Each structure stands twice: as structure tokens, then as C-alpha cells.
């Protein structure tokens, strides 16, 4: 036997019915705080500081890959000469 109930209510009405706390004001306060922090962080970033932050790591990785490539080529060239 199956019984099905369709209840139409707003989220606020459902929270009240189940006895859940109203956290809307806390969520609004937290979102305002998050927006404030994000705005502060974005204001401190400019293109130059982003490039300084990102480029050294990526350039180092690129240089390592390039060195592996060249060492692989020079190593294979030496093997061909030995044959």
C-alpha cells in the first residue's frame, strides 16, 4: 500500500512546521562579511602582483620541462652516435 502526500508550502513554512531555527538573518550577516572580505582581497590585487604570484611557479615548471626535453634529446643523440 502506498500513500502519497503533496504539500505546498514555502521554505519558511516548512522550517517552522519542522521546528527548525530561522537562520535567515545569520546567513545575511555572513554573506555581507564574506562580500566585504572578498572586496578587500580583490582591491589589493592588480595585474602586476598577480603575475608575480603566478609566473615564478609556472615558469619554473616550464623550465624544468624544457630541461627534460633537451636532456632527452641530447641523451638520445649520444646513443645514436654509439651505434
VMD Tcl script that draws the C-alpha trace (Angstrom):
set ca {
  {0.00 0.00 0.00}
  {1.34 3.44 -0.94}
  {0.26 6.73 0.47}
  {1.44 9.94 -1.11}
  {1.10 13.47 0.26}
  {1.72 16.60 -1.79}
  {2.25 19.59 0.45}
  {2.67 23.04 -0.98}
  {4.42 25.46 1.32}
  {7.21 27.97 1.31}
  {10.63 27.06 2.72}
  {9.95 29.31 5.70}
  {6.67 27.50 6.41}
  {8.40 24.11 6.16}
  {11.14 25.20 8.60}
  {8.53 26.45 11.04}
  {6.49 23.25 10.72}
  {9.53 21.04 11.43}
  {10.73 23.30 14.26}
  {13.96 24.34 12.57}
  {15.54 27.65 13.60}
  {15.23 30.75 11.45}
  {18.79 31.34 10.20}
  {17.98 33.90 7.52}
  {19.41 36.87 9.46}
  {22.58 34.95 10.29}
  {23.00 33.96 6.62}
  {22.58 37.59 5.53}
  {25.20 38.74 8.06}
  {27.63 36.03 6.98}
  {27.15 36.86 3.29}
  {27.81 40.55 3.97}
  {31.01 39.61 5.84}
  {32.14 37.32 3.00}
  {31.43 40.02 0.41}
  {33.40 42.54 2.48}
  {36.41 40.19 2.76}
  {36.31 39.37 -0.95}
  {36.14 43.06 -1.88}
  {39.17 43.77 0.35}
  {41.16 40.95 -1.25}
  {40.25 41.93 -4.80}
  {41.10 45.57 -4.16}
  {44.64 44.56 -3.19}
  {45.24 42.64 -6.38}
  {46.45 44.20 -9.58}
  {47.84 42.63 -12.74}
  {51.46 43.05 -11.69}
  {51.05 41.37 -8.29}
  {49.07 38.52 -9.91}
  {51.84 37.95 -12.45}
  {54.48 37.98 -9.72}
  {52.44 35.43 -7.77}
  {51.67 33.08 -10.65}
  {54.60 33.36 -13.03}
  {57.53 32.15 -10.93}
  {55.92 28.78 -10.26}
  {54.72 28.26 -13.80}
  {57.96 29.49 -15.34}
  {59.96 27.16 -13.12}
  {57.78 24.25 -14.22}
  {58.21 25.30 -17.85}
  {61.99 25.50 -17.43}
  {62.06 22.03 -15.85}
  {60.02 20.61 -18.71}
  {62.31 22.30 -21.23}
  {65.41 20.93 -19.47}
  {63.94 17.41 -19.50}
  {63.18 17.78 -23.19}
  {66.69 18.96 -24.03}
  {68.36 16.34 -21.85}
  {66.22 13.68 -23.55}
  {67.30 14.92 -26.94}
  {70.96 15.13 -26.01}
  {70.77 11.67 -24.40}
  {69.23 10.12 -27.50}
  {71.77 11.85 -29.73}
  {74.59 10.28 -27.73}
  {73.02 6.80 -28.08}
  {72.78 7.14 -31.87}
  {76.46 8.07 -32.02}
  {77.41 4.95 -30.04}
  {75.72 2.56 -32.50}
}
mol new
graphics top color blue
foreach p $ca { graphics top sphere $p radius 0.5 }
foreach p [lrange $ca 0 end-1] q [lrange $ca 1 end] { graphics top cylinder $p $q radius 0.2 }
display resetview
